[in-house]
Amino acid sequence: MDMNRHDDEQLVDWLSPLFLGSYAENNELLEKVLVELLRDHVYWRRNIHPEDRPQIPVLAETGPEYRRFVGRMKTELHGLTARLKNSAPFFNPRYIGHMASDLLLPGLIAQLVTTLYNPNHVTDEASPVTLPLELDLGRQLATMFGLNTDPEREPCAWGHATSGGTIANDEALWYFRAVRYWPLAAASAMREAGFEPGEIAYGPKDFLQASDHALFNLPIDTVIRLRRALLAEVERKLDRREARRLAKAIEAERVETLGMAEFHARHPALGTPAVLVADTAHYSWEKALKLLGLGSAQLEAVAVNERMRLDADALERKLAQLHEQGRPVLAVIGILGTTEFGSIDPIHEIVAARQRWRKAGLEFAVHVDAAWGGYLASMFHRPDGTLLGHEEMQRDFHFFPSAPVYKAFAALRHVDSLTVDPHKLGYVPFGCGAYVARNRGMTDFISQKAAYVFDEAEATADSEYERRFRNLGQYILEGSKPGAAAAGAWLSHRVLPLDAENMGRLISETIRNCEYFFEHVDQLRDELDGIARVALPFEPDTNLVCLAINPAGNRSLARMNAFGRRLYAHLGVGEEIDIHTREFFGSRTLVHRDKLGAKAAARLMDELDLDPATFVEEPDDSGEQADSVFLLRHTLMNPWLSGHEEGLNYLDRYCRHLAALVRRELAD
Ligand SMILES: *Cc1c(COP(=O)(O)O)cnc(C)c1O
């Protein structure tokens, strides 16, 4: 008991300087540092060329136009800040809605201050200081996932900031397509030119004779080596002019040049590529397929199990089916922390499936959408980068990490690329996602300027990649981009490194919040005994929990959903809602019957004492049936939620509030 109190005191001491705080407790710290850094910026301006005379006259501020302008600015700013007062109060432990919380002070300050210098990370010519920090941010994240960042060893990972997870997901498919389609374009151009590369050490034995199917079904690392080896042969056998002509011919045959329609018309045997992702996928995946012209119909949804994790058997069946149809698979996406439920897909099973199917001649790239759960990886690594043992980790928790969750995180170093959002569980301001690739050689396929450099040694040298990435805009989807966002995340990781003792210590509080909620939901059940039934549709894997509440005696799912919406009406924010009238802030989600699966659906209906006949694929007009179940959804990422002092436990208070809401709604 005393030991616990001591631990808690230590934890409070450790947590206290991290955020501004729900009461803005650290306002003096923030103000002092900001003013100091602002003055520092002012002196920097003055010292560029101190001998220049100031342009703005000393008495300018007395001029009428000057004063009118300042007046307008102040009026508008006050208007804006007045309106901002009705923002969603993410920082407050009463906020358990969307994926946002208080912001880590180091990242927040670094981003605000860097904005004064306004670096543009499209190229280091516009950001000589901070663009290298973005590349370092990529290394910080890659290391957290267990990927190699030592350029002396291949493959070497790289990563960069994006505006968010959506763009990182787009980029993942953009890269995979560029690499996987390249061998087909190269073979076409070489056949056309009558260029005979001879036997190449990578890929099919006879490159020119290989089928489109064989050329597509090559692992990413193989294609990277194959390209280098082929271009080295071109360099060796052709003179400079011929070599350049052939390189141009390859570019002309690529899918990026021809477009999907024309490319596939020229390669009719290839078939339409599919992308596989669990049913729980974020909607950005549909956008990505639409955007790249792959077509959202080619996004093959894989069923999930009752824990809302991708079902490995369903994946296996889907792959077998596609293999039989002869359809190529561009990628399988695993989700590390689904947006709705926080569930963790079995990344290890996806990686194992790839090993098996590779032998059968079916290849697919593996991307992990860790927009939400990526930062949980920090809990799994010691400061020296080694992976913590499963039992060692379990000591700090009651349930976490379950064996499948542990294995999923341990398998991250085998995947081809990942999406992670510093602006979610990284606690930095919005506008900062990230894309991380295991093999930076994928960028060989991306440059917007056709590379006519064939010298393998030159193309693979570390300095070449470093030079390349200084022209970041050439290798990513975005162009001009805020250096301040990347600098904020980078600095945050410098202060709070991405290991179990630092960032992981913070994230583990979010898991403990969730375990606390899970274990104390019985109190809510007791409190509502005879009044309403409470169910957790699935055990949480991480730090998101969903709840369903059914008034006693109600047997209809549609009516339970309507009741849930009435409860949610007290938990949401909106322009016309005064946030001060809110006790707590939550969010909601609808889970379709298909997604839940028959077993989980039956169990949930039973637990809630609902008539299973009211949960149907196609509801009738009776108003009793529904095809989805409405859930209150809770993101438990604020480390102060479980309160570290008597009477300050917001999870208990939320449960009491929810019980009161239920009683009130039922009394009406
Ligand atoms: C949030 C999220 C995204 C999209 O990220 P944005 O930063 O909102 O663009 C993608 N995938 C998952 C799993 C997410 O949680």
The ligand as an SDF file (V2000), in Angstrom:
LIG
                    3D

 15 15  0  0  0  0  0  0  0  0999 V2000
   -6.1990    8.4140  -37.7390 C   0  0  0  0  0  0  0  0  0  0  0  0
   -5.9440    7.2510  -38.5760 C   0  0  0  0  0  0  0  0  0  0  0  0
   -5.6310    7.3790  -39.9310 C   0  0  0  0  0  0  0  0  0  0  0  0
   -5.6490    8.7080  -40.6410 C   0  0  0  0  0  0  0  0  0  0  0  0
   -4.7370    9.5810  -40.1120 O   0  0  0  0  0  0  0  0  0  0  0  0
   -4.9260   11.1690  -40.2380 P   0  0  0  0  0  0  0  0  0  0  0  0
   -3.7640   11.6570  -39.4650 O   0  0  0  0  0  0  0  0  0  0  0  0
   -6.2530   11.4910  -39.6160 O   0  0  0  0  0  0  0  0  0  0  0  0
   -4.8660   11.5180  -41.6660 O   0  0  0  0  0  0  0  0  0  0  0  0
   -5.3330    6.2480  -40.6460 C   0  0  0  0  0  0  0  0  0  0  0  0
   -5.3540    5.0420  -40.0630 N   0  0  0  0  0  0  0  0  0  0  0  0
   -5.6570    4.8670  -38.7520 C   0  0  0  0  0  0  0  0  0  0  0  0
   -5.6400    3.4970  -38.1710 C   0  0  0  0  0  0  0  0  0  0  0  0
   -5.9680    5.9690  -37.9680 C   0  0  0  0  0  0  0  0  0  0  0  0
   -6.2760    5.7970  -36.6790 O   0  0  0  0  0  0  0  0  0  0  0  0
  1  2  1  0
  2  3  1  0
  2 14  2  0
  3  4  1  0
  3 10  2  0
  4  5  1  0
  5  6  1  0
  6  7  2  0
  6  8  1  0
  6  9  1  0
 10 11  1  0
 11 12  2  0
 12 13  1  0
 12 14  1  0
 14 15  1  0
M  END
$$$$
